[in-house]
Amino acid sequence: MRYTISATVFLAILIVVRLRRRTEARSRVDEAVTVFTAVVFGVLIAATAWGRAILQLVGVAVDATH
């Protein structure tokens, strides 16, 4: 039996692990790496059906506030 993991799932796990760390222990480089990882995660998830559903939900929320 072979197990596979997608890059999106790996990045989601990495982001959760990195954000659980204490804020005081982070350097500027560490914060930049976390932001870069989150941006790459956003780009990867945007092309999926789940990403489009999130985009629609955010659009509805924005329309409701204006």
Sequence and secondary structure as in RCSB ss.txt:
>XXXX:A:sequence
MRYTISATVFLAILIVVRLRRRTEARSRVDEAVTVFTAVVFGVLIAATAWGRAILQLVGVAVDATH
>XXXX:A:secstr
      HHHHHHHHHHHHHTS GGG  HHHHHHHHHHHHHHHHHHHTSHHHHHHHHHHHHHHHHH 
